[in-house]
Amino acid sequence: MGFPVVPEDEPAFTDADIEAVRLATMLFERADMDRTIVLQQARSMGQAAARIAASHQDVIAELVVDDDPTREAEEALSLAEEALPALDHLLVYMYRRHLAAATEQRLLITPSEEGGVDMSVGFADLSGFTAISQELDVRELAELIDRFNAATTDVVAQAGGRIIKTIGDEVMFASHEPGAAAEIALSLIDEASEANGLPPLKVGVATGAIIAREGDIFGPPVNLANRLVTTARPESALVDEATMEALSDDGRFQFTPLGKRTLKGIGAVHPFRLRSAGSASSRPAARRPAARRRSG
């Protein structure tokens, strides 16, 4: 689950832990899972739960502010206890909805003999984030990240894609349809970067066979998309040749070859600039949102 091993003589567990082990053992034996799969599932669930818990604790910390650490802890615990029944219900509800959606998607794809599936993978990165973050105080930086996460999540979900993970100023998304991934890339640039006072975005997209493990995805398209986003200029989207070929007859998009690029760890590739059909050949440079310098 992601916790350190507790010494044998240290009392650290409750009846709830015993019940969890009993239920897990029953479930894994019923599904006839081997030890490797059991541990993989435990890691995946533990990481997801840890992130949710940390997110909830961030909110509690914002709501509960007291000069006395003891009173602050008591108030935080009281708030958590009151909210837990509703949170338990909502977490189970969301999990079941996501499990149904994941099952539906799995039924619509055909894995290769090696077990991989074809997907389009994208990375979206905030341009100049490091410099901007140096000029913001902690609260302003948190607000910027919250706006970025909210905007990208909405755009990706609307196009039927999935957020794989966020890494600071970067978001990784995927879609089984190259057209949806291209739509996401352009929408992120047009909407997410211009709305909410965000810096301009740049996006890289690649298509090919990937494998999924513990909620994450791996494979050459992931590495290539990550390298393409580092090559892209602000307010631009680059795609690989496989994505371009898959969408060559799609009238919604147009592609401009950029010539050979040598990407670190990958070698020579021929990327293409992605634009909406009928768009101008170039976009005016976006203004970077003014950042207030720290006081004092």
PyMOL commands that set and color helices and strands:
alter all, ss='L'
color gray80, all
select helices_A, chain A and resi 15-30+35-63+69-107+129-135+138-158+178-192+195-197+220-231+241-246
alter helices_A, ss='H'
color red, helices_A
select strands_A, chain A and resi 117-126+162-167+170-175+201-213+216-218+236-239+253-257+261-263+267-269+272-276
alter strands_A, ss='S'
color yellow, strands_A
deselect
rebuild
show_as cartoon
